[in-house]
Amino acid sequence: MNYTHLSDRELLESCCKHDDLKAYNELVARYAPKLYVTCQMYLNDAFLAEEIALDILFWIWKKRREFSIPDNLSNYLHRAARNAVISQLRKQRRNIVETVADYAETAAVEYRMADYAVSCQEEEEQYQQLLSGLSAQRKEVFVLSREQGFSYKEIAEKTNLSINTIENYMVAALKHFRKGILSLLILFLNLFL
């Protein structure tokens, strides 16, 4: 039988009702290039356009037993191709939106990390400035206590000072730091108000 001369309806009936693979192959040969062009026009991706076109035609073969034969197969297939392209574009848009959101989140984290690093550096500079405002002995006692973790008794042994003197130095150093931090806060509040 020569399938090239049969109408679309005859090919579909032969394909769907009699499982005629040759009739199906003729439909594929007839419509695959047309569907490919339609998909390619919207997608600009040859591989994806071919995949969608063949998926639509394969769907007909899979559903041949329950497939109701349309009056105009050409319109039906082109509408199916258009719908498949729209679905693909939606999927791509969703992927792009997710990628942009991921990038924005990453950029925000990087910005916060950079901001945090600058803030830490500024705080370290302020700390060093306040630390340099202490006398040499108070500075030594404060560093031994707060940075190196020595107890007052260990500092007293190390510096040959009494524990009472160590306590007085620490009270004075902490008072100096509170006063310096308070003046910075007042300066910032004046800048922003």
Secondary structure, 3 states (H helix, E strand, C coil): CCHHHCCHHHHHHHHHHHCCHHHHHHHHHHHHHHHHHHHHHHHCCHHHHHHHHHHHHHHHHHCCCCCCCCCCHHHHHHHHHHHHHHHHHHHHHHHHHHHHHHHHHHHHHHHHHHHHHHHHHHHHHHHHHHHHCCCHHHHHHHHHHHHCCCCHHHHHHHHCCCHHHHHHHHHHHHHHHHHHHHHHHHHHHHHHC
